[in-house]
C-alpha cells in the first residue's frame, strides 16, 4: 500500500540508522579495549568480532543509501545524512586496521601506552553517541555543544598523550625498527580519535544548520 508518511520521510528511520551507526562505532572502540586487555594477559584473540563490527557498519550504510533512495523528503538534508553516515563508518574501519596491525606486531606491543590512548578514544566515542542521539530532538544545540566539549577535550588530551608517548619512545627505542613500528600504532589509534572528532564536527554543522 502507498504510504505518504514513508514517502515524505516523517518516520524516524534516518535517526535510528545514524544512532545505530554511532553505537556500532562505540562498540568497536569497546572491542579494542577488550583486545588490549587480552593482549596484556597473554591471550591470543581472533579478529572475527572486529570484522563483524565493520560488516554491521557497512550494512547500516547500505540501508541508509537505500532509505535515501526511497524517501522523497528527509528530516535532515540528504548530503548531511550521507556525510554523517560516512564519518561514522570510518571509525570502526580505522579500528579494524589498528587491530590487524596489532595482530601481526612482532613481540609484545606497548599495551599500557595504547590503553591510555584507548581510554580517551572511548570518551570520544561516548560523546559521539550522545551527539548523534540529540539530532532526533530537533538538533538540541545546548546538549550537542556540551557533548562536543567533552569530545574536543578528549581529542586534545589524546594529542598530548601521544606527544608524551612519542617523546618517551624516541628517548628509549632500542633501534629504528622498534621506533617505526610502535610510532605507527600510536598514530593509528590517534587517527581513530580524529575520526570521532570529524563525526562530531558533522553533527555540530547539522545542528547549527537546523537550529
C-alpha positions in Angstrom: 0.0 0.0 0.0 1.2 3.5 -0.8 2.4 5.4 2.3 2.6 9.1 2.2 4.3 9.1 5.5 7.1 6.8 4.1 7.4 9.0 1.0 7.8 12.2 3.0 10.2 10.7 5.4 8.2 11.6 8.5 9.3 8.4 10.4 12.5 8.1 12.5 14.4 5.6 10.3 17.2 8.0 9.4 17.7 8.9 13.1 17.6 5.2 14.0 20.2 4.3 11.4 22.5 7.1 12.4 22.2 6.2 16.1 22.8 2.6 15.3 25.9 3.5 13.4 27.2 5.6 16.2 26.6 2.8 18.7 28.4 0.3 16.4 31.3 2.7 16.3 31.4 2.8 20.1 31.1 -1.0 20.2 34.3 -1.3 18.0 36.1 1.0 20.5 34.9 -1.2 23.4 36.2 -4.2 21.5 39.6 -2.6 21.1 39.7 -2.1 24.9 38.9 -5.8 25.4 41.5 -6.8 22.9 44.2 -4.7 24.6 43.4 -6.2 28.0 43.5 -9.7 26.5 46.9 -9.0 24.9 48.1 -7.7 28.3 47.1 -11.0 29.8 48.9 -13.0 27.2 45.7 -14.3 25.4 45.5 -14.9 21.7 42.4 -13.4 20.1 40.8 -13.7 16.7 39.8 -10.7 14.7 36.3 -12.0 13.9 34.5 -9.6 16.2 36.1 -6.6 14.6 35.3 -7.9 11.2 31.7 -8.4 12.2 31.5 -4.9 13.7 32.8 -3.5 10.4 30.2 -5.6 8.4 27.4 -4.3 10.6 28.5 -0.7 9.9 28.6 -1.4 6.2 25.1 -2.9 6.3 23.9 0.2 8.1 25.4 2.4 5.4 23.8 0.3 2.7 20.4 0.6 4.5 20.9 4.4 4.7 21.6 4.6 1.0 18.5 2.6 0.2 16.4 4.7 2.5 17.7 7.9 0.9 16.8 6.5 -2.5 13.2 5.6 -1.4 12.4 8.8 0.5 11.3 12.0 -1.2 11.7 14.4 1.8 14.2 13.6 4.6 14.2 15.1 8.1 17.7 16.4 7.5 19.5 17.5 4.3 20.5 14.4 2.3 24.1 15.5 2.0 24.3 15.9 5.8 22.8 12.4 6.4 25.3 10.9 3.9 28.2 12.9 5.4 27.5 11.8 8.9 26.9 8.2 7.9 30.3 8.1 6.2 32.0 9.8 9.1 30.6 7.2 11.5 31.6 4.3 9.2 35.2 5.4 9.2 35.6 4.9 13.0 35.3 1.1 13.1 37.1 0.9 9.8 40.1 2.6 11.4 39.9 0.5 14.5 39.9 -2.7 12.4 43.0 -1.6 10.7 44.7 -0.9 14.0 43.8 -4.3 15.4 45.1 -6.0 12.2 48.4 -4.2 12.7 48.5 -5.2 16.4 47.8 -8.9 15.5 51.0 -9.0 13.4 53.1 -6.9 15.7 56.4 -8.7 16.3 56.8 -9.4 20.0 54.8 -7.7 22.7 53.1 -4.3 21.8 53.2 -1.4 24.2 49.8 -2.3 25.7 49.9 0.1 28.7 50.7 3.1 26.5 48.0 2.1 24.0 45.4 1.7 26.7 46.0 5.3 27.7 45.0 6.4 24.2 42.2 3.8 24.0 40.6 5.3 27.1 40.5 8.7 25.5 39.2 7.1 22.3 36.3 5.6 24.4 35.5 9.0 25.8 35.4 10.5 22.3 33.1 7.7 21.0 30.8 8.1 24.0 30.4 11.8 23.2 29.7 11.0 19.5 26.8 8.6 20.6 25.3 11.4 22.7 25.6 14.0 19.9 24.1 11.8 17.3 21.2 10.9 19.6 20.3 14.5 20.1 19.6 15.1 16.4 16.2 13.5 16.6 15.2 16.0 19.2 15.3 19.0 16.8 19.1 19.3 16.9 19.2 20.3 20.6 22.2 22.7 20.3 22.9 23.0 24.0 23.2 19.3 24.7 25.1 18.8 21.5 27.5 21.6 22.4 28.0 20.0 25.9 28.9 16.6 24.4 31.1 18.3 21.8 33.1 20.0 24.5 33.8 16.5 26.0 34.7 15.2 22.6 37.1 18.1 21.9 38.6 17.7 25.3 39.2 14.0 24.7 40.8 14.8 21.3 43.0 17.5 22.8 44.1 15.2 25.6 44.8 12.4 23.1 47.1 14.7 21.2 49.0 15.5 24.4 49.2 11.8 25.4 50.5 10.8 22.0 53.2 13.5 22.1 54.3 12.4 25.5 54.4 8.7 24.4 56.3 9.6 21.3 58.8 11.6 23.3 59.4 8.7 25.6 59.6 6.3 22.6 62.3 8.5 20.9 64.3 8.5 24.1 64.3 4.8 24.8 63.7 3.0 21.5 66.4 0.3 21.1 66.5 0.6 17.3 64.9 2.2 14.3 62.6 -0.7 13.6 61.0 -0.6 17.1 60.6 3.1 16.8 58.8 2.9 13.4 56.5 0.0 14.5 55.4 1.5 17.8 55.0 5.0 16.4 52.8 3.6 13.7 50.5 2.0 16.4 50.2 5.3 18.4 49.4 7.3 15.2 46.7 4.8 14.1 44.8 5.0 17.4 45.2 8.8 17.3 43.6 8.7 13.9 40.7 6.8 15.3 40.2 9.7 17.8 40.3 12.1 14.9 37.6 10.1 13.2 35.4 10.6 16.2 36.2 14.3 16.2 35.3 14.5 12.5 31.9 12.8 13.1 31.2 15.2 16.0 32.1 18.2 13.7 29.5 17.0 11.2 26.8 16.8 13.9 27.6 20.3 15.1 27.3 21.6 11.5 23.9 19.8 11.1 22.7 21.2 14.4 23.7 24.8 13.5 22.0 24.5 10.1 18.8 23.3 11.7 18.7 25.3 14.9 
